[in-house]
Amino acid sequence: MPHTPRPSVVLTVNRGRAMPSDHTDWPGGTGIDKRPTDSPVRVTAPGPKGRAGSGLAGDTVCDTRHHGGDDQAVYAYAREDLDVWERELGRELANGAFGENLTTSGIDVNGALIGERWRVGGELLLEVTSPRIPCRTFAGWLGERGWVKRFTRAAVPGAYLRVLVPGEVRSGDPVEIVHRPDHEVTVAFLFRAETMERELLPRVLAAGDALHPEARDAALKYRAMKSG
């Protein structure tokens, strides 16, 4: 029988509240503990990084130096990748366990291209901007020894997205790829360029204006250093 592809959907929409943490120097703690909600959630562009947090109403981003803002308004992680980590770690990982806002199914999040656009549900339109870079708060939350290095080596970071058209999202909403740009820069490619293979950085500029501004600045500086 022919293989029937799994439909691309949002399995759960996850939000978190501030909680104290010994693994961050931010006085407000962390909002990494995301839990699924059954209610529809309004998603909008939150504003500039450093002053604004999550794009999801009712979700908390504490350390706005490194998280949140328009270019990191929504974080998506695939259930398929969580399942792989479950087997590797030998423990259950609930939806939201990696601090993701959207736990997806049937969509290759790490193979998504920077600038790829997703229609979620009826009106919400999101654009892929960058991978998630692991930090010590993430490592402390999971409690896994050497987690930052392990997560980096795996290169399945999940994707940050910006909000192009606001709307509501709820569990079970379909995800449709409505635009896929013509370049090579996937989420996984950009992650490798920003972490283990910095010689790839000049190539990420092919993603153009869709590229996260911090990634673009890093690529331009690297290119200038090598050409100088």
Phi, psi and chi 1 to 4 in degrees:
 res  aa     phi    psi   chi1   chi2   chi3   chi4
   1 MET       -  142.8  -66.1  179.9   62.1      -
   2 PRO   -66.0  147.1   22.9  -33.0      -      -
   3 HIS   -73.7  128.8  173.6   69.2      -      -
   4 THR   -96.7  117.1  -57.2      -      -      -
   5 PRO   -63.2  144.7   20.8  -30.5      -      -
   6 ARG   -70.1  136.0 -176.3 -178.0  -59.5 -179.4
   7 PRO   -63.8  146.3   20.8  -31.2      -      -
   8 SER   -87.6  117.3  -60.2      -      -      -
   9 VAL  -142.4  162.7  -61.9      -      -      -
  10 VAL   -87.2  114.4  173.7      -      -      -
  11 LEU   -71.6  -49.3  -73.0 -179.2      -      -
  12 THR  -143.7  152.0   56.9      -      -      -
  13 VAL  -105.9  125.7 -178.6      -      -      -
  14 ASN  -121.0  134.4  -45.1  -56.2      -      -
  15 ARG  -130.1  155.7  -61.6 -176.5  -65.8 -174.8
  16 GLY  -132.8  158.7      -      -      -      -
  17 ARG  -115.4  157.7  -64.4 -178.1  177.6  179.3
  18 ALA   -61.7  137.5      -      -      -      -
  19 MET  -141.0  149.2   56.1  179.8  -79.5      -
  20 PRO   -67.5  150.6   21.1  -29.8      -      -
  21 SER  -148.4  139.8  171.4      -      -      -
  22 ASP   -84.5    0.8  -65.3  -29.6      -      -
  23 HIS  -111.8   18.7  -54.0  -75.7      -      -
  24 THR  -141.6  147.7  177.6      -      -      -
  25 ASP   -92.9    6.1   59.4   -2.1      -      -
  26 TRP   -82.4  124.8 -169.3 -109.0      -      -
  27 PRO   -62.4  -21.9   20.1  -31.3      -      -
  28 GLY   -82.2   -2.4      -      -      -      -
  29 GLY    84.9 -141.8      -      -      -      -
  30 THR  -141.8  151.9  176.5      -      -      -
  31 GLY  -110.6   24.7      -      -      -      -
  32 ILE   -70.1  -20.2 -162.1  170.7      -      -
  33 ASP   -78.3   85.5 -176.1   10.1      -      -
  34 LYS   -92.3  135.5  -51.4  -67.7 -172.5 -166.2
  35 ARG  -123.9  141.0  -53.8  -69.9  179.8   91.5
  36 PRO   -62.1  146.9  -23.4   34.4      -      -
  37 THR  -124.1  144.7  177.0      -      -      -
  38 ASP   -86.5  -11.3  -66.3  -31.5      -      -
  39 SER   -86.2  151.5  -56.4      -      -      -
  40 PRO   -64.6  144.4   21.3  -30.4      -      -
  41 VAL  -123.6  129.6  176.8      -      -      -
  42 ARG   -75.8  134.1 -176.2   74.4  178.3  168.5
  43 VAL  -123.7  125.4 -177.1      -      -      -
  44 THR  -139.7  164.7   58.4      -      -      -
  45 ALA   -69.8  121.1      -      -      -      -
  46 PRO   -79.5  -24.2   27.1  -33.5      -      -
  47 GLY   123.5 -176.2      -      -      -      -
  48 PRO   -65.8  144.9  -17.5   30.3      -      -
  49 LYS   -61.8  142.1 -172.7  174.4 -178.3  178.4
  50 GLY    99.1  -24.0      -      -      -      -
  51 ARG  -123.8  -20.8  -70.0 -175.4  -71.1  173.0
  52 ALA  -123.4  156.7      -      -      -      -
  53 GLY  -109.2 -120.2      -      -      -      -
  54 SER   -79.1  153.1  175.1      -      -      -
  55 GLY   -82.1   -9.5      -      -      -      -
  56 LEU   -94.4  127.8  -81.7   73.1      -      -
  57 ALA   -60.6  132.1      -      -      -      -
  58 GLY    85.7    2.2      -      -      -      -
  59 ASP  -104.0  143.7  179.7   48.1      -      -
  60 THR  -108.7  129.2  -59.4      -      -      -
  61 VAL  -117.1  119.6  167.8      -      -      -
  62 CYS   -87.3  -57.8  -66.0      -      -      -
  63 ASP   -87.5   88.8 -171.5   -9.6      -      -
  64 THR   -77.6   -1.0   54.6      -      -      -
  65 ARG   -66.4  -37.0  -61.8  170.3  -58.6  176.4
  66 HIS  -117.8  -12.9  -55.4  -61.1      -      -
  67 HIS  -133.2  157.5  -55.1  -73.8      -      -
  68 GLY    78.8 -170.7      -      -      -      -
  69 GLY    89.1  172.5      -      -      -      -
  70 ASP   -56.8  -37.9  -73.6  -20.4      -      -
  71 ASP   -86.2   -6.6  -61.7  -57.8      -      -
  72 GLN  -133.7   45.2  -63.8  173.5 -159.8      -
  73 ALA   -72.0  -32.6      -      -      -      -
  74 VAL  -137.1  137.2  179.6      -      -      -
  75 TYR  -116.5  126.8  176.1   47.3      -      -
  76 ALA  -116.9  140.4      -      -      -      -
  77 TYR  -139.6  140.3 -155.4   83.0      -      -
  78 ALA   -82.1  137.3      -      -      -      -
  79 ARG   -60.4  -34.7 -177.3   63.6 -115.3 -178.1
  80 GLU   -60.0  -38.4  -67.1   86.6  -12.5      -
  81 ASP   -74.2  -36.1  -66.7  -35.2      -      -
  82 LEU   -61.1  -37.7  -75.3  173.2      -      -
  83 ASP   -63.7  -39.3  -69.7  -18.4      -      -
  84 VAL   -63.0  -44.6  172.5      -      -      -
  85 TRP   -63.7  -36.9  -77.2  115.9      -      -
  86 GLU   -55.6  -46.7  -84.1 -165.7  -17.4      -
  87 ARG   -66.7  -39.7  -66.4 -169.0  -69.5  -88.8
  88 GLU   -70.4  -38.8  -70.5 -158.3   15.7      -
  89 LEU   -88.2  -16.4  -60.5  177.6      -      -
  90 GLY    68.2   35.0      -      -      -      -
  91 ARG  -150.3  157.1   55.7 -173.9  -85.1 -162.5
  92 GLU   -76.3  139.3 -177.8  178.5   -8.4      -
  93 LEU  -124.4  107.1  -66.1  170.2      -      -
  94 ALA   -71.1  158.6      -      -      -      -
  95 ASN   -56.2  131.6  -68.1  -13.9      -      -
  96 GLY    94.2   -4.3      -      -      -      -
  97 ALA   -63.2  -26.4      -      -      -      -
  98 PHE   -94.9   10.8  -81.3   13.0      -      -
  99 GLY    80.5   17.7      -      -      -      -
 100 GLU   -81.1  146.2   75.3  -88.6   14.9      -
 101 ASN   -79.4  -37.7  -61.6  117.9      -      -
 102 LEU  -120.7  118.5  -54.9 -179.5      -      -
 103 THR   -95.0  118.0  -51.9      -      -      -
 104 THR  -106.2  165.4   64.8      -      -      -
 105 SER  -140.7  139.2  176.4      -      -      -
 106 GLY    82.1   10.5      -      -      -      -
 107 ILE  -130.8  134.1 -172.4  164.7      -      -
 108 ASP   -81.0   88.5 -176.5    2.4      -      -
 109 VAL   -63.1  -43.3  174.3      -      -      -
 110 ASN   -76.5  -20.0  -62.4  -65.7      -      -
 111 GLY   -89.6   -0.6      -      -      -      -
 112 ALA   -66.0  142.7      -      -      -      -
 113 LEU   -85.4  144.0  -68.3  162.5      -      -
 114 ILE   -61.9  126.4  -57.5  -56.7      -      -
 115 GLY    96.2   -6.3      -      -      -      -
 116 GLU   -65.3  141.9 -174.9  170.9  -59.4      -
 117 ARG  -117.1  134.7  -65.8  178.8  179.4 -179.6
 118 TRP  -115.7  127.0  -59.9   -5.2      -      -
 119 ARG   -91.1  120.3  176.1   76.7   64.8 -170.2
 120 VAL  -115.4  119.5 -177.1      -      -      -
 121 GLY    67.5 -143.1      -      -      -      -
 122 GLY   -83.3  -38.1      -      -      -      -
 123 GLU  -134.6  -22.7   56.8 -179.1  -23.4      -
 124 LEU   -64.2  127.5  179.0   62.4      -      -
 125 LEU  -123.2  121.9 -176.7   64.5      -      -
 126 LEU  -117.0  152.5  -56.7  175.3      -      -
 127 GLU  -127.8  130.5 -177.0  175.9   71.1      -
 128 VAL   -70.1  131.3  176.5      -      -      -
 129 THR  -120.1  -35.1   65.8      -      -      -
 130 SER  -172.5  164.0   59.4      -      -      -
 131 PRO   -85.5  165.9   32.9  -34.9      -      -
 132 ARG   -85.5  130.8 -177.5 -112.2 -162.2   91.6
 133 ILE   -99.4  125.1  -55.3  -62.9      -      -
 134 PRO   -69.4  148.3   27.1  -35.2      -      -
 135 CYS  -133.5  174.5   61.1      -      -      -
 136 ARG   -70.2  -24.3   68.4 -171.9 -173.6  101.5
 137 THR   -64.7  -43.1  -57.1      -      -      -
 138 PHE   -60.8  -45.6 -175.6   25.0      -      -
 139 ALA   -63.1  -43.3      -      -      -      -
 140 GLY   -65.7  -36.4      -      -      -      -
 141 TRP   -63.5  -43.7  164.3 -117.8      -      -
 142 LEU   -78.1  -28.4  -81.2 -172.2      -      -
 143 GLY    70.7   29.1      -      -      -      -
 144 GLU  -105.2  126.7  -66.5  -74.0  -17.8      -
 145 ARG   -62.0  133.6 -171.6 -177.6 -179.0   94.9
 146 GLY    64.8   28.0      -      -      -      -
 147 TRP   -65.0  -40.9  177.4 -113.6      -      -
 148 VAL   -59.7  -45.4  169.1      -      -      -
 149 LYS   -66.6  -40.7  -71.0 -176.6  177.7  179.3
 150 ARG   -66.0  -45.1 -168.8  170.4 -176.1  179.4
 151 PHE   -63.2  -39.6 -172.9   82.3      -      -
 152 THR   -65.8  -44.2  -59.7      -      -      -
 153 ARG   -61.6  -36.2  -75.9 -164.3  -56.8  -91.4
 154 ALA   -68.8  -31.0      -      -      -      -
 155 ALA    55.9   42.0      -      -      -      -
 156 VAL  -124.5   72.4  -75.9      -      -      -
 157 PRO   -84.5  -14.1   32.3  -36.0      -      -
 158 GLY    79.3  170.9      -      -      -      -
 159 ALA  -124.9  139.5      -      -      -      -
 160 TYR   -89.7  147.9  -77.2  118.2      -      -
 161 LEU  -136.1  148.4  -56.5  102.9      -      -
 162 ARG  -100.5  159.5   61.5  172.8   63.7   95.7
 163 VAL   -97.9  115.6 -179.6      -      -      -
 164 LEU   -91.4  -40.2  -62.2 -177.2      -      -
 165 VAL  -131.6  119.8  178.6      -      -      -
 166 PRO   -68.8  160.7   25.3  -32.6      -      -
 167 GLY   177.1 -177.2      -      -      -      -
 168 GLU   -96.9  150.4  -73.4 -170.4  -19.9      -
 169 VAL  -132.8  145.3   61.3      -      -      -
 170 ARG  -147.5  163.2   68.4 -169.1   76.0 -157.1
 171 SER   -56.1  135.4  -60.0      -      -      -
 172 GLY    93.4   -7.0      -      -      -      -
 173 ASP   -63.7  138.4  -87.4   -8.3      -      -
 174 PRO   -72.0  151.4   26.3  -33.6      -      -
 175 VAL  -118.1  120.3  179.4      -      -      -
 176 GLU  -117.4  127.6  178.9 -172.1    3.5      -
 177 ILE   -79.9  112.4  -61.1  172.5      -      -
 178 VAL  -103.3  -10.6  -63.6      -      -      -
 179 HIS  -153.5  130.4  171.6   67.6      -      -
 180 ARG  -131.7  109.4 -167.9  165.4  166.9   84.1
 181 PRO   -68.7  166.2   21.4  -29.6      -      -
 182 ASP  -101.3   76.4 -176.4   19.9      -      -
 183 HIS  -157.1  179.3   58.2   67.5      -      -
 184 GLU   -98.1   -2.2   65.4  176.3  -24.6      -
 185 VAL   -85.6   91.9 -170.7      -      -      -
 186 THR   -84.9  171.6   64.2      -      -      -
 187 VAL   -58.0  -45.9  169.3      -      -      -
 188 ALA   -65.2  -38.9      -      -      -      -
 189 PHE   -62.1  -47.5 -175.0   99.1      -      -
 190 LEU   -63.2  -39.0  178.5   53.6      -      -
 191 PHE   -60.6  -47.1 -179.3   77.5      -      -
 192 ARG   -60.7  -40.7  -72.7  163.3   42.5 -142.4
 193 ALA   -64.3  -35.9      -      -      -      -
 194 GLU   -82.3  -14.4  -69.1 -174.2  -56.4      -
 195 THR  -120.6  -77.4   56.0      -      -      -
 196 MET   -91.0  -24.7  -57.6  173.9  -71.1      -
 197 GLU  -130.4   68.6  -57.9  174.4   51.4      -
 198 ARG   -66.6  -15.7  -66.2 -173.2   65.3   79.2
 199 GLU   -65.5  -14.0   67.0  -85.1   10.2      -
 200 LEU   -81.0  -12.1  -62.8  176.9      -      -
 201 LEU   -54.0  -44.6  -86.3  172.5      -      -
 202 PRO   -59.3  -28.7  -27.0   36.7      -      -
 203 ARG   -72.7  -21.5  -70.8  164.9   58.7 -177.2
 204 VAL   -71.6  -16.3  -50.9      -      -      -
 205 LEU   -64.1  -15.6  -66.5  168.1      -      -
 206 ALA   -63.1  -18.9      -      -      -      -
 207 ALA   -74.3  -11.8      -      -      -      -
 208 GLY    65.4 -142.4      -      -      -      -
 209 ASP   -67.8  -17.5  -67.7  -18.8      -      -
 210 ALA   -72.7  -20.0      -      -      -      -
 211 LEU   -63.2  139.4 -163.8   62.3      -      -
 212 HIS   -56.6  133.6 -168.0  -63.7      -      -
 213 PRO   -54.4  -35.8  -25.7   33.5      -      -
 214 GLU   -67.9  -37.4  -67.7  173.0    8.7      -
 215 ALA   -67.9  -40.1      -      -      -      -
 216 ARG   -63.1  -43.6 -179.3  163.4   56.2 -104.5
 217 ASP   -62.1  -42.5  -71.7  -12.2      -      -
 218 ALA   -63.0  -41.2      -      -      -      -
 219 ALA   -66.8  -42.1      -      -      -      -
 220 LEU   -65.2  -40.4  -70.7  170.4      -      -
 221 LYS   -65.9  -41.1  -73.0  177.6 -177.2  177.1
 222 TYR   -64.0  -44.9 -177.6   91.2      -      -
 223 ARG   -62.3  -41.9 -172.0  174.4   68.3  179.6
 224 ALA   -65.3  -39.2      -      -      -      -
 225 MET   -64.4  -41.8  177.6 -172.8   69.9      -
 226 LYS   -72.8  -33.6  -72.0  -61.0 -178.0  179.9
 227 SER   -81.4  -19.5   62.4      -      -      -
 228 GLY   -85.3      -      -      -      -      -
